[in-house]
Amino acid sequence: AGRAEVCAALDGIVKEHFLPPGIWNGKEYKGHEKAGGLIIIESEVNGSIIEHQYWHLSETRLSVVHEGRFIEAGTSIGRMGDTGPWADGVHLHFQMTIDGEFVNPLLYLEQVLPEWTANVDST
């Protein structure tokens, strides 16, 4: 199954990082109870705090993803997966909040990344 690469949508600081379930560097990890492999990145844009979350990752890039570390937009942070108790196939759950309010990520990304969303079917 296709476990596509996942890249950070915006520059930001890694706020939380849960390794996917499995053995990593000789230690067993259970992952986040709902998401399995999860990365939360926080960005500041025009005075607003934007939190972007990447759920159900099958792997995360341990060489670049650490809590408190700055990540540039477009940096590979992991691969899509099927982790978490309700996942029934490979996918990415991507969610975004602006100042704590949930927003449709496509509506926001179309404004800040028009070249990126030109290739995305939002139907």
Secondary structure as a PSIPRED ss2 file (coil, helix, strand):
# PSIPRED VFORMAT (PSIPRED V4.0)

   1 A C   1.000  0.000  0.000
   2 G C   1.000  0.000  0.000
   3 R C   1.000  0.000  0.000
   4 A C   1.000  0.000  0.000
   5 E E   0.000  0.000  1.000
   6 V E   0.000  0.000  1.000
   7 C E   0.000  0.000  1.000
   8 A C   1.000  0.000  0.000
   9 A C   1.000  0.000  0.000
  10 L C   1.000  0.000  0.000
  11 D C   1.000  0.000  0.000
  12 G E   0.000  0.000  1.000
  13 I E   0.000  0.000  1.000
  14 V E   0.000  0.000  1.000
  15 K E   0.000  0.000  1.000
  16 E E   0.000  0.000  1.000
  17 H E   0.000  0.000  1.000
  18 F E   0.000  0.000  1.000
  19 L C   1.000  0.000  0.000
  20 P C   1.000  0.000  0.000
  21 P C   1.000  0.000  0.000
  22 G E   0.000  0.000  1.000
  23 I E   0.000  0.000  1.000
  24 W E   0.000  0.000  1.000
  25 N C   1.000  0.000  0.000
  26 G C   1.000  0.000  0.000
  27 K E   0.000  0.000  1.000
  28 E E   0.000  0.000  1.000
  29 Y E   0.000  0.000  1.000
  30 K C   1.000  0.000  0.000
  31 G C   1.000  0.000  0.000
  32 H E   0.000  0.000  1.000
  33 E C   1.000  0.000  0.000
  34 K C   1.000  0.000  0.000
  35 A C   1.000  0.000  0.000
  36 G E   0.000  0.000  1.000
  37 G E   0.000  0.000  1.000
  38 L E   0.000  0.000  1.000
  39 I E   0.000  0.000  1.000
  40 I E   0.000  0.000  1.000
  41 I E   0.000  0.000  1.000
  42 E E   0.000  0.000  1.000
  43 S E   0.000  0.000  1.000
  44 E E   0.000  0.000  1.000
  45 V E   0.000  0.000  1.000
  46 N C   1.000  0.000  0.000
  47 G C   1.000  0.000  0.000
  48 S E   0.000  0.000  1.000
  49 I E   0.000  0.000  1.000
  50 I E   0.000  0.000  1.000
  51 E E   0.000  0.000  1.000
  52 H E   0.000  0.000  1.000
  53 Q E   0.000  0.000  1.000
  54 Y E   0.000  0.000  1.000
  55 W E   0.000  0.000  1.000
  56 H E   0.000  0.000  1.000
  57 L E   0.000  0.000  1.000
  58 S E   0.000  0.000  1.000
  59 E E   0.000  0.000  1.000
  60 T E   0.000  0.000  1.000
  61 R C   1.000  0.000  0.000
  62 L C   1.000  0.000  0.000
  63 S C   1.000  0.000  0.000
  64 V C   1.000  0.000  0.000
  65 V C   1.000  0.000  0.000
  66 H C   1.000  0.000  0.000
  67 E C   1.000  0.000  0.000
  68 G C   1.000  0.000  0.000
  69 R C   1.000  0.000  0.000
  70 F E   0.000  0.000  1.000
  71 I E   0.000  0.000  1.000
  72 E C   1.000  0.000  0.000
  73 A C   1.000  0.000  0.000
  74 G C   1.000  0.000  0.000
  75 T C   1.000  0.000  0.000
  76 S E   0.000  0.000  1.000
  77 I E   0.000  0.000  1.000
  78 G E   0.000  0.000  1.000
  79 R E   0.000  0.000  1.000
  80 M E   0.000  0.000  1.000
  81 G E   0.000  0.000  1.000
  82 D C   1.000  0.000  0.000
  83 T C   1.000  0.000  0.000
  84 G C   1.000  0.000  0.000
  85 P C   1.000  0.000  0.000
  86 W C   1.000  0.000  0.000
  87 A C   1.000  0.000  0.000
  88 D C   1.000  0.000  0.000
  89 G C   1.000  0.000  0.000
  90 V C   1.000  0.000  0.000
  91 H E   0.000  0.000  1.000
  92 L C   1.000  0.000  0.000
  93 H E   0.000  0.000  1.000
  94 F E   0.000  0.000  1.000
  95 Q E   0.000  0.000  1.000
  96 M E   0.000  0.000  1.000
  97 T E   0.000  0.000  1.000
  98 I E   0.000  0.000  1.000
  99 D C   1.000  0.000  0.000
 100 G C   1.000  0.000  0.000
 101 E E   0.000  0.000  1.000
 102 F E   0.000  0.000  1.000
 103 V E   0.000  0.000  1.000
 104 N C   1.000  0.000  0.000
 105 P H   0.000  1.000  0.000
 106 L H   0.000  1.000  0.000
 107 L H   0.000  1.000  0.000
 108 Y H   0.000  1.000  0.000
 109 L H   0.000  1.000  0.000
 110 E H   0.000  1.000  0.000
 111 Q H   0.000  1.000  0.000
 112 V H   0.000  1.000  0.000
 113 L C   1.000  0.000  0.000
 114 P H   0.000  1.000  0.000
 115 E H   0.000  1.000  0.000
 116 W H   0.000  1.000  0.000
 117 T H   0.000  1.000  0.000
 118 A C   1.000  0.000  0.000
 119 N C   1.000  0.000  0.000
 120 V C   1.000  0.000  0.000
 121 D C   1.000  0.000  0.000
 122 S C   1.000  0.000  0.000
 123 T C   1.000  0.000  0.000
